[in-house]
Amino acid sequence: MRKILIVGAGQSGLQLALGLQSRGYEVTLMSNRTADEIRSGRVMSTQVMFDTALQHERDLQLNFWESQAPTIDGLGASVAAPDSSRPVDWVGKLDGYGQSIDQRVKMAGWMETFTQRGGQLVIHGAAVSDLDFFARTYDLVMVAAGKGELVSMFGRDVSRSPYDAPQRALAVSYVHGLGPRPEHPDFDAVRCNLVPGVGELFVMPTLTTSGRADILFLEGIPGGPLDVFQGVKDPAEHLSLTLELMERFTPWEYERARKVELTDAGGTLAGRYAPTVRNPIGRLPGGGLVLGVADVVVANDPITGQGSNAAAKCAASYLDSIVAHGDRPFDEAWMRSTFDGYWDIVRHATKWTNAMLGVPPEHVLALIGAAGRFPAVAHRFANGFNDPSDFENFFYEPEKTYAYLAQAEAEATGTA
């Protein structure tokens, strides 16, 4: 039986550990927190997952909360004008629904499942020196903890990392009491509110420790009017500030948020990080090698909601690669090939995310505007969140965008 160590108990680490466990591998999981500490701690992310990523969980029968979590049936965009009006507003239906399950719920539950199934869980904040020792006793060591000392083992890939500084200041609030969007009260959707030159507000339904809730998620351009959460420690102050900014920049969302309350004292989060792609192999002082997983090696800004999706896809891709490798050694060539297989999937999300962080060019503005006139365009844009590779066909190059919009208009008007 092959012995594998996974450091980090997030979406990718736990999904991979449970998947390997189900295939008969002897898996040790290291986490710096217990399940109870995770469950009672602060929220960690926004984690909207779309159909392909959710299917990876279903394939492993890990979709424990699927019947409880609200289904996200659409994805819409609104664009704010300088006078805070809303000249663009649309929603596209998703072919397969998405869901958001608070990682405090999911990771705590998965961690308990891992131990109940006989997995070895070590509660310890691992350092490089620890991995130097473990690399001699395990067939494979993987690092799935995207923060802290261990990440420094994986050097930044300059050719794939166009930004060397954070492009957004992030602020999250989990709330109860949000009213429905009056335009579409009959189904739940992720709402992307774009405020040119200022940032974005995302509103999304979720399942949290206290049941159904909603997430208010601000992404502010650094130094701008949304970048005001540094140093805010009090959760009530965090929410109050969020609502003030919503009233100023997205009044249509503020109207349904007037009576919201935080889900719990740990229901806020603020921070920033530079989107970065890193080299996938870490070299230990004693000569051993470790493989980076998910956001350890590809950390995208959450503006396109790809983080948990990418983590699930990474875990699924790595699981297939490990199983297919059989009893052969997990050497450097295998590690690089395994990451390359994942990069071929995640590169589309990375390219799209980095594009969305910049000032949108005219053809992208035309595309977003056209989605308000042509439901087929809104549908295709919305479903790109599940499969970002489709954006290659109509998003990046003006010629492809305008050709697609001309086709969409012709089909809508019957002149095709």
LINVENWO-V434740 format. One record per helix or strand of 3 or more residues. SS is the DSSP state (A for helix, B for strand). FROM is the first residue (numbers start at 0). TO is the last residue. If there is no record, write none. Layout:
ss=[SS;SS]
from=[FROM;FROM]
to=[TO;TO]
//
This chain:
ss=[B;A;B;A;A;B;B;A;B;A;B;A;A;B;A;B;B;B;A;A;B;B;B;B;A;A;A;A;A;A;A;A]
from=[2;10;25;34;50;71;85;102;119;127;139;148;157;168;181;188;198;210;234;250;267;275;280;288;293;301;306;331;361;374;387;397]
to=[6;21;30;38;58;79;100;115;122;133;142;152;159;175;183;194;207;219;248;254;270;277;282;291;295;303;324;356;370;382;392;412]
//
